Amino acid sequence: MEELDGEPTVTLIPGINSKKKQMCFAWGPGEMLVCETTFNKKVKSEMVPSCPFMYIIQKDIDVYCKILRKLFNESHGIFMSLQRIEEELTGKSRTAQLVRVSKNYRSVIRACMEELHKLALGAKDPATVRQLSSQISILSAMELIWNLCEILLIEAAPAGSLIIQLLDWVRVHVCEVENLSADVLGSENPSKHKSFWDLPGNTQTLTELELKWQHWREECERHLQDSTFATSPRLESLCKIMLGDEAALLEQKPLLSNWYHFLVTRLLYSHPTVKPIDLHFYAQSSLDLFLGGDRRPEPLDNILLAAFEFDIHQVIKECSIALSNWWFVAHLTDLLDHCKLLQSHNLYFGSNMREFLLLEYASGLFAHHSLWQLGVDYFDHCPELGRVSLELHIERIPLNTEQKALKVLRICEQRQMTEQVRSICKILAMNAVRNNRLGSALSWSIRAKDAAFATLVSDRFLRDYCERGCFSDLDLIDNLGPAMMLSDRLTFLGKYREFHRLYGEKRFSDAASLLLSLMTSQIAPRSFWMTLLTDALPLLEQKQVIFSAEQTYELMRCLEDLTLRKSEHADLDVQQLQDDDIETTKVEMLRLALARNLARAIIREGSLEGS
């Protein structure tokens, strides 16, 4: 696949003259942003761009079609079931399973065609009708190609039964034959019907003809030589057709919808036991004879011709160029890979053909707000580059709601995508902080194991406590458990909440010891020391001595250290210190309470020693 595919399709953007103006673009996972710039190397042009718009160019617009989304959703289940087919199965049992999978894919295509057809019949807007008709034509071509690949490659029909399957293939895909048959056979006297001589026959008649072909051929040759039908030109023409006469067949060209209809008709009457290996010769000659130099082959013609030549690589390549999305080539290639038909088709840039096409298809699914979930499974079944691609794409999913974020998070956790889990948790934590939901923010930061963000949220909790005098989300703080060890600030938050719980339970000695340890261990932020010392005031004023002399000295040291540091920075904010009468009052109250508690503690400890 190293050869070039030719010139790429040119997409014209309204209002932009790329010859005079330089373009600016940025790639996204499923689209490209394009705008015009004012930069010009040669001349200084006006600073105002001639096209003041920004355009978004999408590469997979089919994902936004409601009916085609049904195709993507239902084929996903078939794809997943195909991946579970046991490798141990061999021979006919495995082939039968693969054929069944192929038919399931085709049934989904046909169901979507029927729905689009119903919509087209009910549509009143000409533009909508044209769009729906175009999609029907594309799906019809997909099913036509897939059915042929199923016959030739997946089922690998042998000589003899091959012509029967090709007859069914034409019958299914050339509606005119079925309609004509039903019209003639449904009449009161079929042989008198005006289209009787135009009727090529139904499947049963064709099968009977194939079985007795040799006998009929001899009979026809004899009747032609004897001029038996000289008086009936139509019978004589029919006799030539049954002999496979190319000129006679081409005379009926108006009844043959296309060259592959002509091919199968020609094979039926001239080579009903054709071998698969010889198909390419008859296919090429039938194409040339039918077109007759009047027109060039269409992309569909080239694809079918490549299939008749058993050139899988060319079929996939032509389909990739001709079709509007990657659905068809991705699923067909995956199925052919399970048939062990693609081992020789490895690409030169690090991946095989199956994986490359699945990656492209999955990337397109990620451009849609809900189909991205299907893309995850396709990435999962790409062993070489699937995980890396999934990591890159999943980081770009907009987390519009917490429900969607939880869904993405679960997918990442199931696949041990640690960095992505942390990233998502951080985003959710940030969103929670912006909405002032501190409990949710703390929960997400703990889940992300982000110490820095846990510290930030803990500070918000402490600041909130200072402003309101109580904690929010007590259940979360009370049940932090080992998670509080994530950061020192989170540990302090948990322990400080524990101090309040002990105080509420009137376990004053335990509460006092914990409060002192928070200050002396340096785990409490210095900005919070005054709050801790203020919390110690009720304990200092208890009738019973709670703090020992040694503990009181420690509290006094902390208070002096705090006031000393403030006095050192007094020149930086003198006005604030002068106006802070409340802070000064607190310090004086604390000093008085500490001195009083120290005296009581010394007397109590001295009396205990004396006794």
Secondary structure in CASP SS format (residue, H / E / C, confidence):
PFRMAT SS
TARGET T0000
AUTHOR 0000-0000-0000
METHOD secondary structure of the structure
MODEL  1
M C 1.00
E C 1.00
E C 1.00
L C 1.00
D C 1.00
G C 1.00
E C 1.00
P C 1.00
T C 1.00
V C 1.00
T C 1.00
L C 1.00
I C 1.00
P C 1.00
G C 1.00
I C 1.00
N C 1.00
S C 1.00
K C 1.00
K C 1.00
K C 1.00
Q C 1.00
M E 1.00
C E 1.00
F E 1.00
A E 1.00
W E 1.00
G C 1.00
P C 1.00
G C 1.00
E E 1.00
M E 1.00
L E 1.00
V E 1.00
C E 1.00
E E 1.00
T C 1.00
T C 1.00
F C 1.00
N C 1.00
K C 1.00
K C 1.00
V C 1.00
K C 1.00
S C 1.00
E C 1.00
M C 1.00
V C 1.00
P C 1.00
S C 1.00
C C 1.00
P C 1.00
F C 1.00
M E 1.00
Y E 1.00
I E 1.00
I E 1.00
Q E 1.00
K C 1.00
D C 1.00
I H 1.00
D H 1.00
V H 1.00
Y H 1.00
C C 1.00
K H 1.00
I H 1.00
L H 1.00
R H 1.00
K H 1.00
L H 1.00
F H 1.00
N H 1.00
E H 1.00
S H 1.00
H H 1.00
G H 1.00
I H 1.00
F H 1.00
M H 1.00
S H 1.00
L H 1.00
Q H 1.00
R C 1.00
I C 1.00
E C 1.00
E C 1.00
E C 1.00
L C 1.00
T C 1.00
G H 1.00
K H 1.00
S H 1.00
R H 1.00
T H 1.00
A H 1.00
Q H 1.00
L H 1.00
V H 1.00
R H 1.00
V H 1.00
S H 1.00
K H 1.00
N H 1.00
Y H 1.00
R H 1.00
S H 1.00
V H 1.00
I H 1.00
R H 1.00
A H 1.00
C H 1.00
M H 1.00
E H 1.00
E H 1.00
L H 1.00
H H 1.00
K H 1.00
L H 1.00
A H 1.00
L H 1.00
G H 1.00
A C 1.00
K C 1.00
D C 1.00
P H 1.00
A H 1.00
T H 1.00
V H 1.00
R H 1.00
Q H 1.00
L H 1.00
S H 1.00
S H 1.00
Q H 1.00
I H 1.00
S H 1.00
I H 1.00
L H 1.00
S H 1.00
A H 1.00
M H 1.00
E H 1.00
L H 1.00
I H 1.00
W H 1.00
N H 1.00
L H 1.00
C H 1.00
E H 1.00
I H 1.00
L H 1.00
L H 1.00
I H 1.00
E C 1.00
A C 1.00
A C 1.00
P C 1.00
A C 1.00
G C 1.00
S H 1.00
L H 1.00
I H 1.00
I H 1.00
Q H 1.00
L H 1.00
L H 1.00
D H 1.00
W H 1.00
V H 1.00
R H 1.00
V H 1.00
H H 1.00
V C 1.00
C H 1.00
E H 1.00
V H 1.00
E H 1.00
N H 1.00
L H 1.00
S H 1.00
A H 1.00
D H 1.00
V H 1.00
L H 1.00
G C 1.00
S C 1.00
E C 1.00
N C 1.00
P H 1.00
S H 1.00
K H 1.00
H C 1.00
K C 1.00
S C 1.00
F H 1.00
W H 1.00
D H 1.00
L C 1.00
P C 1.00
G C 1.00
N C 1.00
T H 1.00
Q H 1.00
T H 1.00
L H 1.00
T H 1.00
E H 1.00
L H 1.00
E H 1.00
L H 1.00
K C 1.00
W H 1.00
Q H 1.00
H H 1.00
W H 1.00
R H 1.00
E H 1.00
E H 1.00
C H 1.00
E H 1.00
R H 1.00
H H 1.00
L H 1.00
Q H 1.00
D C 1.00
S C 1.00
T C 1.00
F C 1.00
A C 1.00
T C 1.00
S C 1.00
P H 1.00
R H 1.00
L H 1.00
E H 1.00
S H 1.00
L H 1.00
C H 1.00
K H 1.00
I H 1.00
M H 1.00
L C 1.00
G C 1.00
D C 1.00
E H 1.00
A H 1.00
A H 1.00
L H 1.00
L H 1.00
E H 1.00
Q C 1.00
K H 1.00
P H 1.00
L H 1.00
L C 1.00
S C 1.00
N C 1.00
W H 1.00
Y H 1.00
H H 1.00
F H 1.00
L H 1.00
V H 1.00
T H 1.00
R H 1.00
L H 1.00
L H 1.00
Y H 1.00
S H 1.00
H C 1.00
P C 1.00
T C 1.00
V C 1.00
K C 1.00
P H 1.00
I H 1.00
D H 1.00
L H 1.00
H H 1.00
F H 1.00
Y H 1.00
A H 1.00
Q H 1.00
S H 1.00
S H 1.00
L H 1.00
D H 1.00
L H 1.00
F H 1.00
L H 1.00
G C 1.00
G C 1.00
D C 1.00
R C 1.00
R C 1.00
P C 1.00
E C 1.00
P H 1.00
L H 1.00
D H 1.00
N H 1.00
I H 1.00
L H 1.00
L H 1.00
A H 1.00
A H 1.00
F H 1.00
E C 1.00
F C 1.00
D C 1.00
I H 1.00
H H 1.00
Q H 1.00
V H 1.00
I H 1.00
K H 1.00
E H 1.00
C H 1.00
S H 1.00
I H 1.00
A H 1.00
L C 1.00
S C 1.00
N C 1.00
W C 1.00
W H 1.00
F H 1.00
V H 1.00
A H 1.00
H H 1.00
L H 1.00
T H 1.00
D H 1.00
L H 1.00
L H 1.00
D H 1.00
H H 1.00
C C 1.00
K C 1.00
L C 1.00
L C 1.00
Q C 1.00
S C 1.00
H C 1.00
N E 1.00
L C 1.00
Y C 1.00
F C 1.00
G C 1.00
S C 1.00
N E 1.00
M H 1.00
R H 1.00
E H 1.00
F H 1.00
L H 1.00
L H 1.00
L H 1.00
E H 1.00
Y H 1.00
A H 1.00
S H 1.00
G H 1.00
L H 1.00
F C 1.00
A C 1.00
H C 1.00
H C 1.00
S C 1.00
L C 1.00
W H 1.00
Q H 1.00
L H 1.00
G H 1.00
V H 1.00
D H 1.00
Y H 1.00
F H 1.00
D H 1.00
H C 1.00
C C 1.00
P C 1.00
E C 1.00
L C 1.00
G H 1.00
R H 1.00
V H 1.00
S H 1.00
L H 1.00
E H 1.00
L H 1.00
H H 1.00
I H 1.00
E C 1.00
R C 1.00
I C 1.00
P C 1.00
L C 1.00
N C 1.00
T C 1.00
E H 1.00
Q H 1.00
K H 1.00
A H 1.00
L H 1.00
K H 1.00
V H 1.00
L H 1.00
R H 1.00
I H 1.00
C H 1.00
E H 1.00
Q H 1.00
R C 1.00
Q C 1.00
M C 1.00
T H 1.00
E H 1.00
Q H 1.00
V H 1.00
R H 1.00
S H 1.00
I H 1.00
C H 1.00
K H 1.00
I H 1.00
L H 1.00
A H 1.00
M H 1.00
N H 1.00
A H 1.00
V H 1.00
R H 1.00
N C 1.00
N C 1.00
R C 1.00
L H 1.00
G H 1.00
S H 1.00
A H 1.00
L H 1.00
S H 1.00
W H 1.00
S H 1.00
I H 1.00
R H 1.00
A C 1.00
K C 1.00
D C 1.00
A H 1.00
A H 1.00
F H 1.00
A H 1.00
T H 1.00
L H 1.00
V H 1.00
S H 1.00
D H 1.00
R H 1.00
F H 1.00
L H 1.00
R H 1.00
D H 1.00
Y H 1.00
C H 1.00
E H 1.00
R H 1.00
G C 1.00
C C 1.00
F C 1.00
S C 1.00
D C 1.00
L H 1.00
D H 1.00
L H 1.00
I H 1.00
D H 1.00
N C 1.00
L C 1.00
G H 1.00
P H 1.00
A H 1.00
M H 1.00
M H 1.00
L H 1.00
S C 1.00
D H 1.00
R H 1.00
L H 1.00
T H 1.00
F H 1.00
L H 1.00
G H 1.00
K H 1.00
Y H 1.00
R H 1.00
E H 1.00
F H 1.00
H H 1.00
R H 1.00
L H 1.00
Y H 1.00
G H 1.00
E C 1.00
K C 1.00
R C 1.00
F H 1.00
S H 1.00
D H 1.00
A H 1.00
A H 1.00
S H 1.00
L H 1.00
L H 1.00
L H 1.00
S H 1.00
L H 1.00
M H 1.00
T H 1.00
S C 1.00
Q C 1.00
I C 1.00
A C 1.00
P C 1.00
R H 1.00
S H 1.00
F H 1.00
W H 1.00
M H 1.00
T H 1.00
L H 1.00
L H 1.00
T H 1.00
D H 1.00
A H 1.00
L H 1.00
P H 1.00
L H 1.00
L H 1.00
E C 1.00
Q C 1.00
K C 1.00
Q C 1.00
V C 1.00
I C 1.00
F C 1.00
S C 1.00
A H 1.00
E H 1.00
Q H 1.00
T H 1.00
Y H 1.00
E H 1.00
L H 1.00
M H 1.00
R H 1.00
C H 1.00
L H 1.00
E H 1.00
D H 1.00
L H 1.00
T H 1.00
L H 1.00
R H 1.00
K H 1.00
S H 1.00
E H 1.00
H C 1.00
A H 1.00
D H 1.00
L H 1.00
D C 1.00
V H 1.00
Q H 1.00
Q H 1.00
L H 1.00
Q H 1.00
D H 1.00
D C 1.00
D H 1.00
I H 1.00
E H 1.00
T H 1.00
T H 1.00
K H 1.00
V H 1.00
E H 1.00
M H 1.00
L H 1.00
R H 1.00
L H 1.00
A H 1.00
L H 1.00
A H 1.00
R H 1.00
N H 1.00
L H 1.00
A H 1.00
R H 1.00
A H 1.00
I H 1.00
I H 1.00
R H 1.00
E H 1.00
G H 1.00
S H 1.00
L H 1.00
E H 1.00
G H 1.00
S C 1.00
END
